[in-house]
Amino acid sequence: VGHGGAEHALAWRLSSSPEVGCVYVAPGNAGMAWHAAHGHGQPGGHSHEEAEGYVGHVHSAPLVPVDVPLTPPHFKEVKDFCRERSIALAVVGQEQLLREGLADALRGAGVPTFGPSQAAAEVDSSRDYSKALVERLGLPVAEARPQEGESTNPEVSILTFSDGVQFKVLPAAVQDQKRSLDDERGAITDGMGAFVPSVAVEDETLDHIEASIIRPILETLRREDRPFVGCLHAQLAITSSGPKVIALRPCLGEPAAQAALPIVEGDLFEILSACARSRLPSDSTLAVRPNTSAVAVVMASGGYPGTFQRGHAINGLERALCVPGTHVFHTGTTSEDMKEASTPKSRSAPSRSFSGISGNMLGLSQQRVITCGGRVLTVASVGGTLHEARERAYVGVRAINFSDSWFRHDIAAKASLAKRPYVRSPGCSPREGASPTNGGSSKAVEDALQQEEFTYRSAGVDTAAAEAAMKSFEPIVRTTWKQDDPVEPLHRGKVSKACFGNGDMLVSSSSALGTKLKVATSVGQYDSLGIDLVALSANEVAARGAEPLFFHEHFASEKLDAHQAKLLVKGVADGCVEAGCRLLDVGLTELPGVFAPGGCDVVGFCVGVVSAASVLPRTADMAVGDLIIALPASGLHSNGFSLARAIIRAAGLEYSQAAPFDPTRSLGEALLPPTRIYAKAVLALAKQGLLRGAAQVARGGLEHCLDATLPPGFVAHLTADAWELPAALRWMAAVGKVPCEEIVSTFNCGLGMMLVIAAEHKQQVLNVLNDLHEEPLVVGKLRACPPNGGGKRVIVEGAQGSWLMLPELGVSLPFPEVLSSLQDPWTVSRMRVLVLAGSEDITPVQALIRATRVPASAAALVGVASAYQQGKAMMLARSAGVKEIVLGGGRFTSTDFFCAGLDDELGAPAEAGAGGAFIDAPNAAADFSAALEQEMEALQAEMLVVLDDVDPALLTRQFLIRRLGKVLVVHASLLPAFSGPSPLDAALRSGVCVTGCTVSFAVPPTALGDKGNRYGPQVLQEPVRIAAEDTVQSLRQRLVEGGA
């Protein structure tokens, strides 16, 4: 009984019990109805959780929302429903109903009920009783939560299941994060996220909490004839002087329930049923899944916990459920446009009908889920580590979108950097690590979190989302495989046994160039890109021990440039010659409307052959002590260019300039050396039986290159002083403040191919490679996986010190963690920028704030100006501490001039105002421009950025003449297409499949041209694909997230 996220999580877990035929929820919510309509399973009918050992729901009982009046004090309708449906267990999850005595009424009707009596619920409902109870027991009470900006103690939830006499404490504390903003700033909420296990509670601390807080409370309630049957949710502060009570709740609260329930081990129905029947065995154990963590992130409406809007459509729920180990629990949602549907069939649901079943809540797949609360959704993910669970949760969050959505970006961030969380296991002693009172944090961790830094994801590449997508493809792809095909990850050269009668096998690999193509286009250098394309595939094929046979290439462009295409094909041919394979086919396609003007892409695939006895890797032969030999790279090769481009763009550099790390070459030339092809070297070793495994350093960078090569239990331990990080990467690390771990997980770090060999073959292997004019480096060896390795297959030791050392200077270029006085990026002159924003709720202001706070940025944001004092842009500026400027004291919003502003020197007529009166539009334009000019002079702003929700016609001709070359205008289309008002709506109505964003210089209008046109030379265009289900709001959201 209930309608929140905690009840949703309870219903979901109960539905997975083999003893349960149907779960009725009263009244339920749109999420439960959505699951009922969609079969409550993963799209496509596959369960990633089941495959990974987590709680699956392919075989779950259905969730059936019902319209049953919940009328106190007798709750007659609920009792009638339970009697007619032969309900085996009632779970009351809503605090208000417990206060009103629903659990008492159900027990009085003979219904086994999990939920405390009205008297026992007074631990929460009666402040006087709760205070007296705590004082009588002498329990330590937490002081009032500190004000914003003050240090806070970790807050945790301790969940205890009780049958009134016996009780079991969940052996993993849930750590809550309740502040509304990142870094524990903002207002206190009911919870913006949670994770489990907590890093703040060790085994000893949990034992102390159970003995000194939980047991006295439950025993006192029993002695006072108010035995507690249900879940006692104790909220505690973990302080330097020990745990202290914040509050006691009579049921599972949010978002702790969403974080904890996915990892509770065993049948939840059996646990709750035993409590309801006072049969909880004294010798039983309540456990969580070993080596498992969960992270829950709340998605809220903008403005929460203050005022917020309702009724926004939610998109992407199915996409989020494609992420392994991820669930979406609804709190503040409802549905519209739903059609009546019949009750879902269950394994053993009673056949009798009941008029209370909510047909409209069951819905069909056509229904729309919309927002109706402050906290809207909780995305909860399970993983082997907190880091993995957190990555999955945020991939799920990014898959979902609704207007004005808000969520914290740092849930479990500090904890996932700690060595390990604490989980109490039967028979295990406390483990080493952070103290139980400091939250597992350290100054180094906090300092790292406070720094603005470049990452691959901030540059637009979400590797976690890509990994989740690849895992979701695997069940589909495997339906096409033959029975004897080996089961392998998708992102490596694939082996097929269905080939030749002589036992030879085929290996194939496909590739694309990625954003290296953008750099090549910028400098007009295409001749070596074909070599990159061949190398990416041929190296994968060779790493499986196969000899490359043939290659296919396909080139697609917006408009065919024959010379460009010829250069690409010439490069492919050169690469095939070097790899020893044939170029069998070249394809060409023109796709106007798909690519931006001048855009193109090129893909290819390689097929090789290998005998069954020679397939690599030979994992059975690998052993601790095997050596890792690396073959150097020629440069960045083809990975990490999105991050490299973002740093270069923020630094204000052009590809034609001299490279700051190599003045003998242009920046473009320094970044474009082709990927090396290692096929001859790898196959030479493989044919002599000297190779146990090989892996190209490409996708996933150095950190993940050996993921599919090493057997379980092994890790490649590399010594950083065995080679030098390339100068280009040292420069990017320093200028972009790129964390060391981000460098390792994104770039090749100067190594192109990794070879695993037996230690006794070292000299023989080095001789073979030297004869082939290679420069092999012994960079590490295989070791057993350390217990706190976090699942990594490659560990680089000493990267912070010797790896970054500049031998010629005897000093090191710093990563953020070792920042020295060698460089102060803030001493570089930065252009002072003012942003002019309108009233749009979906705005790029937040992205601009973050971008300009990166030390490598060439811009300093000095303020955000708008005519709308309460607009979202102003709210974001306010929360970020950026100066807000309300133009004209808000008087400009009283007219319709933002839709019809005209220039004062072009003879504009008067315009009708919002109330029907005529307003002198030219004078208003001059007034607006004058107010803006005054603010820019006061702020000494050198550049004005006009966002797309402001009509550029507000800027007079004289203003633009004075500021010529100093005003940038953002427009939400790929100009010249849809250059008028409402460009996103126009794009959707036109049926095009691609639109985007254009940044251009503003120019003064002329009397001969379009008087309202202010768009001059273009600076940048970025395309965005239009999805079939897109609305103006969802399309705008993606434009903003893409950096528009």
N, C-alpha and C positions, 0 to 999 in steps of 0.2 A: 504494500500500500504506500503510494507516494508518487511524485512526479519529477523528482530531481535526478541529478547525475549519479548520486550514490545509489538510489533505488534502481536506476538503469543498470549500474554495474552489478548490483545484487541479483537482479532478474537474469542478467546475462550469464553470471556464473552458475546460478541455480539451474538454468536451462541445459547446462552441459552434463548434469548428473544423469547416469543411466537409470536412476530410480524415478526420474521426473518425466511425466508424459506431456505436461502443458504448464506454462507459467502465465497466470492471469495477473495483470497489473492494473491497479485502480488508483488514480485515473490514467496513469502512464503519461508518456509524452510523445512528441513527434518522432523522436529517435527510435523508441520502441516500436511505433507504428511503421516506421521506415524499415526496420529490421524484419517486421512481420511481412511487409510487402515484398521485400527482397530476399526472402528465404533465410535471413539472418546468417548468411554465409559470405565468403569472399566472392568477389566477382569472378565468374568463370567456374565456380564450384570448387575451388582449391583452397586449402587451408594452410597458409604458411606457418601458422603457429603450431599446427599439428605436426608438420614436417620437422620443425625445430624443437619439438619436445615441450612446447608451451600448450596452454589450454586452447584446444581448437573448438570450432563450433559448426563443423560440417554436419555432425550428427546431433545437433542440439534440438531440444524440444522447442516448439514455437512460443513466442511471446504474444499474448493476446490482450491488448488494452480493452478495458471494460468501463462502461458508464454505470457506476454504482454510486448512488448518493451516500456521502459520508456525513451523516447527520447525528451529532451528539444529542443527548448523552447515551441513547440506547443503541444507536447504529443498527437498527432493525434490518435495513436493506442489505448491509454487509453480512450480517449473520444469516439471512435467508440465502444469499448467494453461496456462502460457504457450505451451507447444509445441502442445497440442491446440487452443487458441484462436487460434493464429497471431498472438500479441500483437505489435503494431508498436512499442510503447514501454512500458516499465515505469518508473514514477515512485515512488521510495521516499521517503515523507514522514515516516517515524517514526524518530527518532534512535536508539532502542534497537536497531532492526533494522539500521541502518547500522553500529552498533558491533559487532553480531554477524556482519556480513559478508554480508548479503542481496544488496547490489549486486554484490559479487564473484561470488556464486553465480549470479546471473542472467546477468552478462556471460560467465561461463564456459560457460553453456548457450547462448550465442549470442543472447541477448535484449538489444536496445538498451535501455540503462538510464540514467536520469537520477537520479544519486545517487552520492556519493563512495564510494570503496573503504574497507574497514575501516581501512587505514593512514591515508588522508587524513582520515577522520572523527575521528582522534585530536586534531585541533584542538579538539575538544570533549570527547571521551570520556576522554582522558588529561590530567589536570591537569598532570602533570610535563612532558609533551611541549609542551602549549600554553604553559606558563609559559616553558619553555626557548626556544621559537620566538620568542615576543615579546621576550624579553631579548636573544636573538641578533641580532634585527633592530633592536634599539634603539627599539622602538615605545613611545610614551608610554602609560602604564597609568593608568586612572582609580583614584582613591582609593576606599576603602570608602564606600558610599552613606551620606549623613548621616542622623542620627537624626531622628525625627519632630519637626517644628517648625523644623528648620534649613532654610536655603535650599538648593535643589537646582538642579543644572545640567540643562538639557534633555538627554534621552536619545533617540537616534535609531537607526534600523536602516538599514544600507546593504546593499542586495540586489545580489549580483553573480552573473551566470550565466556558467559557465565550461565549456569542453569539454576542459580539461586543458592547453591551450596558449593559445588565444584566450579573452578574457573580455569581457563587457559589463556595465557598472554601470548599474542603473536610475537614470535621470536625475532622480529625485525622492526625497529621503530621507523615510523614514517616521518621524514623531515618536511615541514611546511614552509612555504614562502608566501607571505601574506601581503607584503607591500605591493602597491599598484604599479610601481615603476622599477626598472632595472637598478641594480646596485642597492637594493633595499631602500629605495626612496619612494616618496609619494604617500598617499593615504593608506591606512590599514583596511584591508578587505577581508572577506571570508576565506580567501585563498586564491592566489593566482597560479599555483602549481605546487607539486609535491614530488618527492622521490623516496624510494625505499631500496635498500636499507639506508638508514641515516648514517652519516659519517661522524655524528656527534655523540652517539650512544654505543659504548662498548658493552661486551657481555656483562662485566661487573656492574656497570651503571644500570643496565636493564634488570639485573638481579636485585639491585638496590631499590629500583623503582617498584618492582613487584612486591618486595617484602615490606617496604616502608610507606607506600602510598596505595597501591591497588588492593592488596590484601586487607589492610585496616578498613578501607572504605566498604568493601563488599561484606566483610564480616559484621561491621556495624549495622549496615542496612538489614542484614539477616536477623540480627538480634533485635532490631526495632520492628520486626514483623513486616518488613517491606523488602523481601528478597529480590535481588536484581536478576531478572531473566532477560538476557539479550546481550548487546555489545556495549560495554562501557568505554566510551571514547575520552581518554584523558589527554588534555592538551597541556604540555609542560614546557617550561623554559629551561634550557640546560645552561646553567651559570657556573662561574668559577667556584662557587660554594656548594654546587650540587643542583639536582633537579628541583624545580619549584612549580607549583600548580598555577596554571592560568585559568582553566575552566574544565568542567566536567560535562560531558554531553551524554544523553541516554541512548544514542544510536550512532551508526556509522555516519560520519560527516564527510563533507566534500572539501577538497579533492583527495583527502587521504584514502577514501574508499576506492576511488578509481585507480590510485597507485598501488594499493595493497592487494586488492582482490585478485588481479591477474596472476600473482605469484604465490597465492596460498595453495599449498599442496593438499591433495586429497579431494574428497567429495564434500563440497560446501553444504549440500542438502543434508548429509548425514550429521555434520557438525551442528548446524542450526536446529535440526530436528531433535538431536540429543539434548540440546539446551532447552528447547521448548517442552520436552517431556521429562525434564529433570533427570536425565540419564547420561550425563556427560561422564564417561569413565575416568576415575581418578588416575589411572595409570596410562591414559592416552596422551599423545603429544600433538600439539598444534605446530605445524611446520610450514616453512616456505621452501620453494624449489631451490635446490643448491646451485650455487654459482649463477644466480639469476638476479637481475635488478629491474626496476621499473621506474619510469619517469612520466609524470602526468603534467601537461601544460594546458592551462585554461585559456580559451579564446573568449574575449569579452567584447561587449559593445563599447564603442568609443564614448568616453565620458564617465564610464563606470569607475569608481563607485558613486559618482554624482549622477547628474541627469544624462539620459541617453535616448537614442531613437530606437523604435521597434519596426518590425515589418520588412526587414531586408532579406532578400532571397539568399539562401546558402547554397553554394556550388562546390563540387569537388569531394563530396562524402565518399563516393565510390573510389576515387583516386587515392584518398587517404587510406582506405582499407586494403589497398594493394601493397602497402608497406608491411614487410614482415613483422609479426609480433605487435601489431598496432590495432587499437580499438578506439572508437569515437563514442563517447558518452554524452548524452544531451542533458542540459540543465534548463536553459532558457530558450526553448524552441517550440514552435507550433507549426501547423501545416494548413495549406489552403488548396483550393481546386482539387480536393480529394473526392474520389468516387467510391461508392459503397462497395464493399467486398465481403465475401463470405469468410467465416472463421477458418483459419488455416488448420489443416489436418495435423494431428499429432500421433505419436506412437500409441498412446493409450488414453487419449482424452475421452471423457464421457461423451456418449452420443446425444444426451439430452440437451436441448437448446435452452438458452436463457435470454430473456429480452434485454438484459443489461449489456450485452456485447456491443462494443462501440464500432459499428460498421464504418463510420466516417474516420475513426482513428486508425483502422486497419489499412485503409487506403489501397491504392495501386501504385505502380511504379511511376505514374504520371504526376503524382502529388508533388507539390513544392514544399520544401522545409524552409521556414522563415524564422527570423529572430524575434523573441518576445521577452527577453530578460537582459540583465546586466552581464552575468556570466552565462555564456551561450553554450559552449561546448567544452569538453575536456578530451584532449587527445592523449591517450595513455599507451605507452609502448614498453615492451619487455625485451631485454637483451642479456647477453652473457656478462656484460659489464655495465656500469652506469654510463660510461661514455657511449657505448653502442646503443643503449636504451634511449639516451638523450638525442643522439643523432637521428634515430628512427622517429622519435616523437616530433622533432622539428621538421623532418621531411613530411610527416603527416600534416602538421600545421600549415606548412607552405602549400600543400596540395589543396587546402580548403580556402575559399574566399567568400567574404560578404562585405558589403559596404561598411566602412567605418569600423572594421574589426581591429582589435587591440590585443596584444599578448606580450608577456615579458620574454625577453630573448636570453635570459641568463638562468633559467630554472636548472638546477643541478650543475651549473657551470663550474663552480669552485669544487664541488664534491667530485665531479668527474675527473678533475686534475689531481685529486688526492690519490694516495697509493692504493687504497681499497676501502670499501665500506664495511660496516660491521653487521654480521648476521650470526645470531647465536644458534649453534647446532648442538644437538644432544651429545654430550661426552667430549665436547671440544673446549679447550681452555681459551682464555682471551688471547687475541693475537696482537702483534706489535703494530705500532702506527701512531696516528694522531691521538692526542688526549681526548677523553670523552667530553671535555668542556669547551674545547676551542672550535668545534664545528669542522675540524679537519682543514681549516684554512691556515694560510701563512701570508706574511707580508709580500713575499715574492708572487704568490698566486694573485693576491688582490691588486698588486701593482700591475701585473700583466693584464688583468681584466680591465683596468682603468685606462690602459693605453689605447689609442686609436691605431689600428694596424690593418694592413692589407691581408686578405685571405683569398683562397681560390673561390670560395662561395661569394664573398663580397664583390669579386670581379665578375660574377655571373655564372659560375660553374658549380653546380651542386653535386658533388661526387657521391654523397650519401643517397640522394634521390636517384642517381644513376644506378647505384648498387642495388637499391630497393627495386627499381624497375627491372633490372636484370634477373633478380631472384623471382620476380613475379612472372617473367617470361618462361622460366625453366620448365614448369609443369606443362605449359602449352607446347614448347619445343619438343619435349620428350615424348609427346604422343606420336611424333613422326619417326622416332628412332626404331631401329631393329632391336630384337631381343638381346643380341650379343654385343650391341654397341656399348662402349665403356661410358659410365656416368661421370661426366666432368663438368667443371664450370664453363659458362658460355664464353667468357672473355679470354680464351686462349685458342691456339691452333687446334682444330678438331680432327680427331682420328675416326675413320670409318673402316670397319672390317669387311664390309660388303664390296670388295674390290676385285682382286685378281685371284685366280686359282692357285697361283704359286705362293700365296701367303703374304704378298706385298699389300700394303695398306696405303690409303690416300689420307693426306692431311691438307686442310684448307684454312685460310684466314682472310678476313676482309678488313679494309681500313678506309679512313677518310683523312683529309689533311687538317681539318679543324681550322682554328683561327690564325694559324701561321699564314694561311692564304690572304688574310686581311693585311698583314704586314707586307707580303709580297706585292699585293695590289697597290699599296700606298707608295711603293718605290718602283713599281713597274718591272719587277724581277721575277720571271716565271720559269726560267730555264732549268733551275735545279729542283723545282717542286715535284716533278715526276719521280726523281730519285727518292725523295721522302716517301712518296706513296708506295713505291715498290718495297722500300726498306721496311716499312711498318708491317707489311704482310710477310715478306720473304724471311725476315728475322724470326717471326713467330713460327713459321713452318720449319725453319732450320733448327729452332730450339726444341722441336719434337724429334729431331734426328732425321728429318725428311729432306730430300734433295728437291728444291723448287723445280717444277716442270713447266708451268705456263702461268701467264698473268693476263687478266682482263681489266680494262680501264674504261670509265664512263665519265664524260665531262658535260655538265649542265650549266647553262648561263641564261641571264635575262635576255641578252642579245649576243649572238655569236660574233666573237672577234677571232677571225681565222688565224691571225698571227699569234695571238695569245694561246689559242688551242694548239697550234703547231709546236710552240715552245714547250708546252706541257707534255705533249706526246713524245717530243724528242727527249725530254728528261726521263719519261717512263722507259723509253727504249734503252737509254744509257743505264738506268737502274737494272733492267732485266739482264743486260749483258754482264754487269757486275755480279748479279745474283746467280747467273748461269741458267736462266729460264727464258722461255719464248713469250713474246707478246702476241697473243692470238687474236685479240679483238679490241677495238676502240669504238666507244659509243659517243654520240653527240646529241644533245637535246637543248632546244631553246624553250624557255619557260617564262614568257612575259607575264608580269603580275605576281609571280611567285617570289622572285628575287627583287631586291632594290635595284635601281639603275646601276649597271656596271657590276652587279653581283654575280657570283658563280660558285660552283662547288665541284669537287672531283672525288670519285671513289674508285676503289679497285679491289680485286681479290686474287690471291695466289693459291695454286694447288701444287702439292708436292707428293712424293712417294717414298715410303720407308718399309723395310722388312719388319715383320711382326716382332722379330727378336731384337730389333734395334731401336724400338720406340723409346723416346725419352719423355719424362725423367724415369730413372731406375730407382724409385724410392726405396725398394726393399734393400738396396745395397748401401744406402746412405747411413752414416754413423756419426756420432759425436766425434769431433776432431777433423772431419772432412774440411778441406780448404775451399775458400771462395776466391776465385780469381776474376777480376773485372777487366774488360776491354774498354779503353777510354772512348768518350763521346766526342763528336766534332763541335758540339755546341748544345743548345737547348734541344736539338732534334725537333720533335713535333709536338711536344707536350708542355703545358703551362703557359701558352702564349696569351690566354685571356688574362691571367694575372700579370704577366709581363706588360701587356698593353695598358692595363689599368694603372700600373705604377708609372709608366712612361707618360701617359696622358695627364696624370695628376702632377707630375713633375714639370709639365709644360714643355716637353721636348718634342722635336720633329725628327722623323726617321732620316731626314737628309743631313741632320747635324752630326758633328763628330761624336762618336760614342763616348760618354763620360768615363768609361772604364777602358777604352782603347781608342785614343785620339788618332790613330793611323787609319781608322776605317769609319765610315758613316755608321750611325746606329742601326739602320736597316741592314747594311752589309754584315754587321757583327751578329745580327740575330738570325740570318738566313742560311748559314752553311747547311748543306743537306745532311740528312740522317745517314749515318754510316751503315753499310750493309756487311753483316758479319757471317754470312752463310758459309763462305769458304773456310774460315777459321773454325767455326763450330763443327762443320761436317768432317773436317780433317781430324779433329779429336774424336768425334763420335765413331768414325770408321776404324780407328785404332783401339776402340774400347776404353778410352781414357776419360770419358765424360759420364758423370752420373746424373747430371741435370744442367739445364741452361734456361735462362730467362732474359728476355729483352726488357730493358728499363724504359717503360713507356707509360701506359695507362696506370695511374695510381702512384707514379713517381718511384723513387728508390724504396720507399717504405713498403710498397705493396707488390713489387715486381716478382717476388718469390712466393706469393701467397698460394699459387696453384702448382708450385714446383716441389716444395718441401712437404714431407709427410707429417702427420700430426705429432706433436711433442718436440719438434725441432724449431730452432730459431737461428737465423744467420746473424752472428755477432760481428759487426764491422768496426774496424778501428779507424777513426777519422783522420789520424795523421798519416795514413797510408797513401793518401792522395790529397790534392789541393782543390778546394772548391773553385770553380771557374770565376774569373773576375766579374763577369756579367751578373752572376748570382750573388756575389758578395755585395755588388753595388745595389741590386734590388733589395737585398735583405736589409741594408742600412738605410736606404732612402725611403723604402716603403714600410719600414718597421715590420717586416714579415717575420713571424715567429719561426724559430728553428724547425719545429715539428711540421710547420706548413711548407717550408722549403723541401723537407725530406719527403713529404707526402704528395708534392705537386711536381717537382722537377727531377731530372735524372741525376743531378748533383755532379755532373761530369763523367758519369759512367753509362755506357750504352748496352753492355751485355754482361750478365753474371753467369759464371761457370762454377759448378760444384764438382770437385775432383777428390780422389783419395789422397791423403797426405803423402803417401809413398810415391805417388806419380808426379809430384810437384815439378821436379827438374825436367822430366821428360815432356810434360805439358808446356813448360816455359820454352823449351827448345823448339817444339813444333810451332808455337806461336811466334817466336822470334824469327824463325825461318820464313814465316808468312808476312814479315814486316809489321807485326802487331807490337804493341807496347803493353804487355800484360802487367797487371798490378795485383799482388796478393793483398787483399783488403780485409780478410777475416776468416772465420771458420764457423762450422756448425756447432751449436751447443744445445743442451736440453732447455726447453722452455722454462723461464723462471716463473715462480708462483705468482708474481705481481707484474707480469709482462703485459697485461691488458690485451692479450690475444695477438700482439704484433708478431710478424714473422721476420722482420728485419729490425735490428737495434743498432743505431750508430752511436758509438761511445766517443766522447770527447769533441763533439761537433762545436760546442760553445767556445772552445779554446783553440787547440792546435789546428782544427779544420779551417778556421777563418783567419789564420795568421798570414800576414803579408811578409814573406821572407825578406823582400828587399828593404822593408822599413822596420821590421822587427816589431810591428804593432798589428793589432787586429781591427778589422772593420766590425762594428758591434751589431749583434742581434739585440732586440729589446731587452733581453734578460741580462746582457752584459754591456749595456750602453755606457760609453766612455765620453770623455771630454773632447774626443777627436772631432766631433761634428755636432753642431747645434742647428737642427733643421729650421728652428724658428728664427734664426738670424737672417735667413734668406728673405729678400723683399717679396711680399705677397700682395697681389692686387686686392684692393678693398671693394667688396661686392655687396650691393643691396638687392634683395629679392622683392619683386612686386607680385603679390598674390591676390587672388579673388576669394570667392565664397565656396569653392568646390571642397567637398569633404574628403575626397580622394586626391591627395596632393603630394607632389614630390619634395615638399619642404624638408621632411625628415631625412630623405636621402641626401639632399644638398647640405644639410647641417652636418651629417656624418662625413661626407666627402671632404668638406672644407676643414674639418677638424683633424684630418690626416696630415702629419707634418710635411709630407711630400707634396701636398696640394699647393698649387700656384695661386690659390684664392683664399681670402679671409672674409668670412661672412660677417658683415658689420651690422646687419639688421634685416628684418622682414617687415615690409610695409604693405598695408591693405586698407581699403575703405571699410572693411567689415571687422569690427572689434572682436566679435565672438566667433569668427571663422576658424576652421580647423587649422589653417596655416598659422594663425596667431597663437592658438593654443599650443601647438607644437613648439613654436619659438619660445613661448613663455616657459614651458616645461624644460626646455634645453638651456635656458639662461641667455637666449639671444634677444637683443633689443627689439621691441615691438614698436612700430610706428603706425598710429591710426590716422590716415590722411584726412584732412579736413574735419577732424573731430567727429567723423561718422556722417557728415551731412551729404556726402556724395551718394550714399545708399538710398537717399530719399527720392531719387529720380531713376528713370529708365536709361540714363545716359550710358551705362555700361554695355547696353546692347545697341546704342545708336550714336556713339560719340563721333564728332566730325572735326575736321581741322579748321582753325580759326581764319586761315588766310585763303580759303578756297570757296568763300561765299556760301557757307552752309546755311540752310534754312532753320527756323525754329522747330523744335521737336515736341511732341506731346509727352508729358510726364506721366508717372504711374497713376495719378489721380485724374487725368484728363486735361489738366492745365498745361499750357504751353511754356516751355522752358527754353531759354536761349542757349542751345547746345554748344555753339562755338565759345561763348563766354565760359560755360562750364568746363570745356576742354582746356581752355587757357587757365582757368582757376585750378583744375586738377594738376596740370603740368607745372604750374607755379608752386603749388604745395609740394609736389614731388621734388622739384629742383631745390627748394629750400631745405628739405630733409637731407638730400644727397650732399649738399654743401656743408650742412652741420655735421654730418658723419664723415666727411671727406671721402665719400664713396666714389671710386673711379669707374666702376662698371655697374650697369643696371641689368638684371635678368628679369624679364617679364614672362610670367608663367602663362599657360594656355587658357586659364580661366579669367584672364583680364584682356579686354579688347584693346589691341595696340592702337586703335584709332583714338584712344584717350590721350595719346602723346602728340602734342602739336608739332607742326612742321619746324617752328623755331627751336623747340626743345631738342628735336632730333638733329637739327643742324649743329647746335652747340655740342651735342653729345655724339656726333657721328663717329662710328667705330667703337662706341662705348656702351651700346645697348644691344643685348641679345634677346631674341624673342623665341619662345617655345610654342610650337603648334602641333596639335595631336593628329598629324597626318604626314604622309610622305609627300611633301609639296613637290610639284604644283597640284597634286590631286587633293580634292576636298579642302580648298583654301578658304572657304567661307565659314560661317558660324556652325556650331554643332558638328564638327567633322567626324566624330565617332559614330553618331547617329546616321550621318550621310553614308559612311562606309558600310555600316550594317545594312542599310536599306538598298545599297547598290549591289550587294551580293559578292563583292570582292573577297578574296581569301587572305589578303595581306594588307595591313595598314602599318602605321608606325608613328614615329615622332621626328620632327625636324627642328633643329636649332639653327637660327639664321640671324644675321645682323639686321637691325631695324634701320630703314632708310626713310628720308622725308618723302611724302607723296608728291606727285606732280599733277598739274592741272590737266595734262593730257591722258594720264593713266587712271587706274582705279583709285578714287579718292580715299578709300578706306584701306588700301593695301600698304602695309609697312614692311613687307618681307623683302629683304635684300639678299646678299650673298649667303649661301648656306655654309654652315660650319660642320654640321654633323647630322646624319640620318641613321636611325636604327629601326629595322622592321620588326613587326610582331604579327604572328599568324592569327587569323580570326577563326575561332572554333564555332561549330554549328550551334552550340548552346549559349553563345556569348550574348550578354546584354551590354548596354552602354557602360554600366557600372563595372561589370566583370572585365570588360576589355580595358577600361581605364585603369583598373587595379593592376592588370598585367603590364600596362605601359609604365605605370609608376614603379612597379617592382623591378622592371627591366632597366631602370635608371633614367626613364623619361622624366 
